[in-house]
C-alpha cells in the first residue's frame, strides 16, 4: 500500500461521510466524533498483539483521518 493509496482511502471515507451525514454543527460535535473514532482505535490497539485485527485498525485510523479533514473543512473555514 502506498501513501497515495492511503490518501485515496481517506478521501473516499470523507466523501462517504459527507453524503451520509450533515456537516459538523460545532467544534464540540466534531471533536466528539473524532474522539469516538480514536477510542474505537484505542480498543483495538490495546488488545493483546495476537488478538489485534490490522484491518479493523486500518479502518478506524482511516475514519479518524477523514473526520479530521471534515473538522478542518466544516469548522475551520472550508465551507463557512
C-alpha positions as CSV (number, residue, x, y, z in Angstrom):
1,X,0.0,0.0,0.0
2,X,1.4,3.4,-1.0
3,X,0.8,6.8,0.6
4,X,-1.3,7.6,-2.4
5,X,-3.5,4.6,-1.7
6,X,-3.9,5.7,2.0
7,X,-4.8,9.2,1.0
8,X,-7.3,7.8,-1.5
9,X,-8.9,5.7,1.2
10,X,-9.2,8.7,3.5
11,X,-10.8,10.8,0.6
12,X,-13.3,8.0,-0.1
13,X,-14.2,7.8,3.6
14,X,-14.6,11.6,3.8
15,X,-16.8,11.7,0.7
16,X,-19.0,8.8,2.0
17,X,-19.4,10.5,5.4
18,X,-20.2,13.8,3.7
19,X,-23.0,12.1,1.7
20,X,-24.5,10.2,4.7
21,X,-24.1,12.8,7.5
22,X,-24.6,16.6,7.7
23,X,-21.7,18.9,8.4
24,X,-20.5,19.3,11.9
25,X,-22.5,21.9,13.7
26,X,-19.8,23.0,16.2
27,X,-16.3,22.3,17.2
28,X,-17.6,20.3,20.1
29,X,-19.5,18.0,17.8
30,X,-16.5,17.5,15.5
31,X,-14.3,16.8,18.5
32,X,-16.7,14.3,19.9
33,X,-16.9,12.4,16.6
34,X,-13.1,12.3,16.3
35,X,-12.8,11.2,19.9
36,X,-15.3,8.4,19.4
37,X,-13.2,7.1,16.5
38,X,-10.0,7.4,18.5
39,X,-11.5,5.4,21.3
40,X,-12.5,2.7,18.8
41,X,-9.0,2.5,17.6
42,X,-7.7,2.5,21.1
43,X,-9.8,-0.6,22.0
44,X,-8.1,-2.4,19.1
45,X,-4.6,-1.2,19.8
46,X,-4.7,-2.2,23.4
47,X,-5.7,-5.8,22.7
48,X,-3.1,-8.4,23.1
49,X,-1.0,-8.4,19.9
50,X,-2.2,-11.8,18.9
51,X,-5.8,-10.6,19.1
52,X,-5.4,-7.3,17.1
53,X,-7.1,-7.0,13.8
54,X,-5.0,-5.0,11.4
55,X,-7.9,-4.4,9.0
56,X,-10.0,-3.0,11.9
57,X,-7.1,-0.7,13.0
58,X,-6.7,0.5,9.4
59,X,-10.5,1.2,9.1
60,X,-10.5,3.1,12.4
61,X,-7.4,5.1,11.5
62,X,-9.0,5.9,8.1
63,X,-12.1,7.2,9.9
64,X,-10.1,9.3,12.2
65,X,-8.2,10.9,9.3
66,X,-11.4,11.5,7.4
67,X,-13.1,13.1,10.4
68,X,-10.1,15.3,10.9
69,X,-10.4,16.5,7.3
70,X,-14.1,17.1,7.8
71,X,-13.4,19.1,11.0
72,X,-11.0,21.3,9.1
73,X,-13.5,21.8,6.3
74,X,-16.7,22.2,8.3
75,X,-15.3,24.1,11.3
76,X,-12.1,25.8,10.3
77,X,-13.3,27.7,7.2
78,X,-13.6,25.3,4.3
79,X,-17.4,25.7,3.8
80,X,-18.2,28.5,6.2
